[in-house]
Amino acid sequence: MNLRQRRQTQFSFVYVLVAIALMWLFNEFIFRPFIIQRTQVSYDQFREDLEQGRIDEVVLGEDLIIYVMGAEEGESLEVRNTVPVGDRELISDLLAQGVTFRARAPSSGLLTTLLGWLIPFIPLLIIWYLIFQRMGGGGNLLSFGKSRAQEISGEMTGVTFENVGGINEVEVELKEIIDFLKHPERFTKMGAKLPKGVLLVGPPGTGKTLVAKATAGEAGVPFFSLSGSDFVEMFVGVGAARVRDLFEQAKEKAPCIVFIDEIDAIGQARAQAGVVQMHDEREQTLNQLLTEMDGFDPNTGVIIMAATNRPEVLDKALLRPGRFDRQIQVTPPSEGGRLQILKIHIRDVPLADGVDLERLAQITAGFSGADLANIVNEAALMAVRHGHDKVTSADFDLAIERVVAGLQRKEPLGEELRRKVAYHEGGHALVAALLPHTEPVHKVSIIPTTKGALGYTLQMPDEDRYLMGEATLKERLVVLLGGRAAEMLVFDEVSTGAANDLERATDIARRMITEFGMSEVLGPVRYTPPAGFGYLGTQTGLRQDLSPETTAKVDSEVRKIVSEAQGRALELLKTHREGLEHLAQLLQANEVVTGEEVYATLDSGIKPKIAAKPTSA
């Protein structure tokens, strides 16, 4: 028996002794007095009940007389007890009253006493057992302090870098660690030390967990996987105990990889001095993790990998060199990476002739690996729904539309509403086709979707964009307000259909001013907090130290930019009113218009762009 097992045995034995002592104290000083005092009466009361004939049955014991009343008269049954006082006339009086009586055998000793203690606690023990079993104790009532990490041998993960696409830069970063695990002597003889921690950060769906599994599969070492939320429970100290147990297991299996998914659950920054902190258990868990990571021997062969999409909330002590030595960005794939991912996911999908994966990779800019996997699956479902033997290009187009815009609803729009939506979407599409820096129009539809849109204009980029100039952003605003401008031009009023367009346009205009410095009035100054960017969204609120005058100027500039964009959209539609009318009629007749048909309505000589964000009504 090793030291760890002896400690667990001593820990369990002490708890059993404490539990027995508590049960005895409860039985002697709480349970038994409570039961007795509830029904005990004086001996005089007992004699009075006997003389008046209210007693039906009596049980005589050494130190207790128990009697039952109301058993024959249909009254509610009442049980009382009293202490005997050596009354010699009691038997004769019981016989005279015709009361049934019997004697109770004396206590049989220690066994009966122990049973009297234990029986009341059987329901509590059962409940205790069920609670700890639900908490992952595996039937052992004292195993809640053990780690919940699942161990998988490297080859059993079934994932290598061949199964992961679009991570060329990440793969280069991780190959060095894999070489260290496979051939540590090459590095140790040069005095190199194994990195203790690797933190994978990136937006949701980019494959951080898959990258960790592929690393374990390539290295061929044991792989421990668990989530950050698996550490913390309702009991204080459980998280720290599980961290210790996890690292003890890892040391025994070295070389190995320990992967903690969503580490922000336990790694959030600790409270500053003077700030009320209500998460002491989480802080204890974090402190234990910091201690274990920094306490490893340099060449034990244990690597801690973690993943998060909230790196900005992690504690600085967790991110310093010596703990997470490397931070690897897992970003959405480029066009070449999307092509690799699509090829991986279509291995078991029969494709029809004419399916162009390069085109799919081109028009899905900004999509993550999870998005692309979902598109392939949706395309296969579409093919089955339509009775196809193979997945066609049309199935992929419908799948992309479903992911971006939502599932089409079958209820048709009314005639008047249909006409308004047609002009609205026609305005979006026509403005997008006229402006030089906008994304190409792929499809326009006035079929309502399950995401609440009455119609949508689908634009798909022809290349990845990493930077956008002021002119491009302003043209995006013009496209967003093209539907509202069309309503103003045709119906002399605006509707609620442009609510989402106004929200997105206002957000872009505010960011142009407060984050990108694109305002002559306010100048090249950032007015949002420093942590404005994150993988789970963008913080667009203003800094708290701004003056009311500056805040008013920001609002004025936002209003000015949005108003100018609406005016520009209105002028474009006035100039091309004939094209707007033709496109609206085409939409009312067919419900769906392709990008080529949109460009064909223009007489300005603009060449159709090669057809993802929809602009919805």
N, C-alpha and C positions, 0 to 999 in steps of 0.2 A: 504494500500500500504506500503510494507516494505522499508527499507532504500535502498536496492539494486535496487528495481524498481524505486524509486524516483530519484536515481542517473542516471539511464538509461533514464528516461523521461527528466531530465534536460539536459543531454548530447545531446539527440536528438533535443530538442527545440533550444538549442544554435546553433547547426549545421544548422538547418533550417533558422534561422535568418541570420547567416553568408552567407549562400547560396543566400538568397534574396538580401542582400546588394551587394554581388559580381555581381549578375546578373544586378542590376541597374547601378552599376558603369561601367560594360562592355557595356551596352546598350547606356549609355549617352556619354561616353568618347572615346569609341572605335568603336562600331558597327555603330551607327548613323553617326558620322563624316566620317567614312570610306565609307559608302554607298553614302552619299551626295557628298563627294569630288571626287568620281569616275566620276560623270556625270555632275557636275555643271559647267555652263558657265556664262559669263557676259551677262547683259541685252542687251548690244550693239550687241553681237553675235546673240542673239535671234532675234533682229529686223532685222539684216542683213539676217539671214536665212529666215525670213518671207517675206522680200521684194524680195528675189530671188526665192521665190516659192518652197523652199525645204521642207517646213513643211506640213504635212498631217493632223495632229490631235494635239489639244492642250487641256490640262486640267488646268483650272484656280483654284487656291486655295488661301487661305488667305495669306500664307507666302511662297508659292511655285508655280511656273508655270512649268508644265511638258509638253513637246512636243515630237512628234514622227516624224522621217524623214525616207524617203526611202521606204514607205509602198506600193506605187503604181508603181514604176519604176523597180521593181525586184531587187533593191539594198538590201544590208544587212540592216536590221532594226536597227535604232539607236535611243535611248531615251536620251533626255537631259533635264535638268531643270535649272531654274534661279529664282532669287528673284524678285518679282514685285516691281515697283517703282512708282506706282500711275499714270500710263500712261492713260489719258482719251481717247486717239485716238486708243487705242489698239483694242477695239471691232470693230470699223468701219474698221480698216485695216484688221482684220481677215475676216470680211464679204467681203471686196473687193477682197481678195485673194482666197476666196472660201474654206477656211480652216474649217474643222469641229472642233468645240470647245464645251466644257461643263465645268460646275463649279463643284468643289469638296466640299462636305459638310464639315463644320468645325468639328474639333475634338469634340467627345461627352463627354470628361471628363476623370476622373481617370481610369475608366474601360478600355477604349481604350488604354490609356497609359500603363496600366499594361499588357494588352495583347500584346502590341508592345514589351514590355520587355521579356515576357515569351515565345512567339512563337518561336523566334530564338533558344531558349535553349531546346525545346522539343526533338530534336534528341540527344542532349548531355545527357539529363536525361534518355532517353531510353537506350543509350549505357552504362551509369553508372549503371543502374538497372541490365542489363544483365551481366555486369562484376562481380558485387557483388553476383548475383545469382549463377554464375559459381564458385565463390570462396566459396560457402557453406553458403551464407547469408540467404538462405531459404526465399527469398523474402523481407527481411528486410534489407534496404540499410545500416543500422548501426549495423548489428549483426556480423560483421567480427571479432570483438573482443571476441566473445563468444567461449567457448570450443566446440570442435567437438567430445568429448567423447560420445560413445554410452553406454547407461546404460542398463544392463541386470540383471534381478533378478537372484540370485544364482541358484535357481532350474530351471530357464529357460536356463541356459547354456547347460543343457543336458549332462554334462560331470562330472564324478566323478573319483576317483582313480581306480575304477573298469574298466574304459575305457582307462586307461593308463598303459602300461606295461614297465618293465625294469627300474623302478625308485624307487627301494626299499629304497636306501639311501636318495634320495630327499624327498620321502614321509615321512620318519621319521623326517626330518628337518621341514617340513611344518605342520605336525600334531599338533605341539605345538602352532603354530600360529592359526590354526583352533580352537583348544580348547580355546584359549584366546578369539576369536571372539564369540564362543558359550557360554562360561562360564567365563566372565571377572572377576567376583567376586572372584573366586578361586585364581586368581593371584594378584589382587589389595590388598586383605587383607594381602598378604605376602610382599607387597611393590614392587612387580614386575611391570615393565613397558612394555607396548606393543612395540615390535620392530617397528620402524618407516618405515623402508625400507628393502625390500628383493630383491637382484639382482640375477637373473638367468643368468649364463654364460655357454657357451658351443658351440660346432660346429653347423653349420646349419643342420636342420633336426632332431635334437635330442628331440624335443617336448617341448621346453621352453614355447611357447604360450599355448600349451595344458595343461601343468602343472599348469599354472596360472588359466585357466578356471576350471580345476578340483578342485583347491583350493577354488575358489568361489562357485562351486557346492557343495562341502562338507560342507563348512561353512554356506551355505544358506543365503548369504548376497548380497546386490547389488554389481554389478561388472561393473566398468567403464573401457572401453577399447579404446585405441587410439594409434596411431603411433607417434614416435618422430618427423617425418616430418610434422605432422598436426599442429604443433605450429607456424612454421615460414612461413610468407607470404612476399609479396613484400613491405608491408607497415611497417615502423619502429614502434615498440611498440606493434604490434599485438600479437607476441609470448608471451610477458610478460602478456598482458591482458588475453590471453587464459589460461595461467597458473593460474592466480588469479581466473578466473571464474571456472576453473576445481576444484580447492580446495574449493571454496565456495559451489559448488554443492556437493562435497564429504562430507563436514561438515554437510550439511543438511540431508544426507542419512546415516550418521554413525550409526552403524558400517558398513563399506564397504571396498572394495578393488579397488584401482586404478591401472590399468596395463598399462604401457607405453612400447610398443614394439619398438625395435631398438632405444634405448635411446641414442646411440652414435650420432644420428643425431643432438641432441641439447646438449649433455653432453661431447663433446670433450674438451680436456684440453685447457685452455685459454692461450693466447700468453704471453710470458715473457716480462719483461720491455725492451724497446729498439727494439722490434721486430714489424715490420709493420703488423697490423691486419686488415683484410678486412671483418670480419664477426661480426661487432658490434651488429647486430640484434640477432644473435645466442647467443652471450655472454650475452646480456640483458635477453634473455629467460632463459639461464642457471642460471644467478644471481637470477632471480625471483623464479626459482625452488628451488634453495638452500635456499632462505629465507623462502619459504612456508614450506619446509620439516622440517627445524629446528625450525619453529615457532609454531608447533602443541602442544596442551596440551597433557600430557602423556597418558591420558585415553580417548581420543576422539573416539577411535575405527576405525581410518582410517589407512589402511596399503597401502603403495606404493610399488607395485611390478614392476620390470622392467626386460627386457631381452635384451641381446646383445651378439654377437659373436666377439666383439672387445673390451674386457675390458681393454686392454693395452692403449687405446686412451682416456679413460674417465678422467675427471678432478679429482684430488686428493681430493678436497673439497667435491665432490659428494660421494666419497667412504669412508669417515671417519665415525667412530662411531657417532651415533646421526642422521645420514641421512640414508645411506644404511648400517644398522647394520649387516646384514647377506649377505654373498655371497655364493650362492649354485651352485656347479658345476653339470651341466646336461651333462653327458658324453655319448658316444655311449654305447649301452647296452652290457652286458656280454652274454654268451651263454644262461644262464637261462632267462635273460631279453628278449633276442630275441625270445625265445620260448613263453614267455608270450605275446609278441607283435604279433607274428604269430597267436596265438590262438584267439586274439581279432579281427584280420582282416579277419579271415576265418569264422566268425560266420554266415555270410550270403552266404558263398561260398560252394557249394556241392563238397565234396572231394571223389575221387575214392578210392577203397581199395588199400592199399599199399603205400599211401602217408605218409611218415615218417617226421613229423614236427621236431622231435629231430635231424634228420640228416640235415634238412634244417637250423636249428639253428646252427648246428655245422659248416657247410661249409660257412656260411655267416659272418665270423668274420670281425669286422670292419664296418659292415653295420649299418646305423642309423635307427631310427624308420621310417623315411620317405622313406628310401630305401626299407625296408621290406614291407611297405604298397604298394609301387610301384611294387615290385615283385609279390605280391599276385594279384594285379590288372592285371598285364601283363600276369600272368598265366591264369587268367579267360578269358582274351581276346584270348590267344592262344587256349584255349579249344573251344571257340566259333568258331574260325577260322578253326579249324580242325574237327569241327562237333562232339565234344565229349559231352556226357550228363553230365559228371562230370570232375572236374579238376584232371588230373593225375600227377604222378611224372615227366613224360616226359615234361609236360607243365611247371612245375616249373623249370626244368633244362633249358629249352629254355628261360624262362623268366629271369633267372639269367644271362645266356649268353648274352641276349639282353641288360640288364642293364650294364653289365661289358664290353662287347666287342662291342656291337652295333648290329643293324639289319643286317642280311645276305643279300648280294646283289645276284641277280640272274644271272648276266652276268658271264660266265665262263672265267677262265684265259686261255691264250694261252699255247700251249704245252711246250715251252721252259720256259716261266715264271712259269708255274705250277710246273715244275721240280725243279727250283731254290727255290721256296717257300716251296716245300715239304722237301728239304734238310735243309733249314733254320729252319723251325719249328721242324723238326726231331732233329736237333742239340739242340735246346732249351729243348725239352722234354727228350731226352736221358740223357743230363747232369743233369737235375733236378731229374731224376730217379736214377742216380748213386750216387749223393751226399747225405750224411746222414742227414744234417740239413735243407734241403729244404722242401718246402711245397709240398704235394702230387700232382701229375699230374692227373687232372680230365678229360681233353679232349684236343685233338689236332685237329685243323681244318685248311684247306687251302682254305676255302671259304671266299672271301673278304667281308668286312663289311662296313657299312655306315660311320664308324668312320675313314676310310682311311686305315685300316689294310688289307693287302693281305692275312693274315692268323693269327692265334693266338694259343698260348699254354696256356690253362686255368689251373692254380694251385689253389687249395682250401685248406686252412689250416684245420687241424683236432682239433685245440684248439686255444684259445685266447692267443696272445703273447703280453706281456707288456714290456719285456726286450729282447734284442738281443745281443749276444756276438759278438766279433770280427770275430770268425770263421763263424758264421751264415751270417754276412754281406758280408764277402768275398765270401762265396758260392753263395749268391745272385748275386754278380757281375759275377761269373763264369756262372751262368744260363743265365743272360742277354746277355753275349757275346758268348753263345753256338751257336746261329744262325750264327753269323759272322764267328766263327771258322769253322763251317761246310762248309760255302761257300769257305773259304780259302783252306780247305782240298780237297774239291771235284772239284772246278772250278779254283783253283789257282788265284783267285781274289775276291775282296769284292764288294758289291753293296750298293746302297742307302737304301736298305731295313732295314739296321741296324741303321738308324739315330736315331730313338726313343730309341733303346737299348743303344746306346752310350750316349745319353742325360741323361737317368736315371742312368746308371752306373757311369758317371762322377759326377752326383749330390750325389750319395751315397758315392763315394770315397772322395769327397770334405768334406762332413759332417763328415766322419770318422776322418779326419785330423783336421778340424777347430772347430768342436763341441764336438767330443767324445774323443779327445786326443789319437787316435789310430795310432800314428806315433812315431817311435823311434828317428827320426831325429828332429822333432819339439817338441816332448815331450808332457806331460799332460797339455797343455795350450789351452784355448779357444781363437780362433782368430776371431770369429764373434761378432757382437754387442750384448749387454745383452738381448735386446728384440728380440732374434732370433726366438722365438716360438710364434705362434698365431694360433687361430682357423681357420683363412682363408688362411693359408699357412705358409711356413717357410722362414725366411729371411736368405739367404745363402751368402750374401755379406760379404766381409772382413771388419775389423775395419779400420777406416781412419788413425789411428796412427801407422799402421804397416810400417816397413821399406821396401824399394824395395827388399832387400836381403831376408827378410822373405816371402814376396809375391812370389818371384821366387822359394823359397824352397817349398811353398805350391803347386805351379803348378808342380814342379818336382815330389813331392810325389804322387800327384793325377795321374800323367802319369805313375809312377812306379806301383801303385796298380792296375790300369786298365790294364796295359800291362801284369802284372803277372796273372791276372784273365783270360785274353785271352789266354795266354800260357797254363794255366792249363786246360782250356776248350779244347784246341787243342790236348793236350796229351790224355785226356779222350776219345775224339772221334777217335783218331788214334788207341787207344787200343781196342775200341769197334766199329771198322769200319764196321764189318759185321752187327751188330745190327742197325747202322745208315742206311746202304743200305736197309735192310729189312723194316725198319720203313718208309723210304722215298718212297719205292715202294708201301707199304700199303696205304700211304696217297694219292699217285697219283691214285690209283685204287678206293679208297672209299671216298676220300676227308675229312672224319672225322674218327678219331681213338680214342677209349676210353682209359682211364688210365690203365685199366687192360691189354689191348692189348700192351700198351707201355712196361709195366713191363714184359710181356710174351716174348718180344723180347730179353730180357737180359738173359745171361747164367751164371751170376755170383752168382745166388742163392739169390738175393735180394727179399724179400717178398713184394708183392704189398701193397702200403700204402692205407689207407682208403681215398678214395677221399672225395681279390681274384682279384688276379690281373692277367690279361693276359699278356704274353710276346709276343708282336706282331711283325710282319715283318715290 
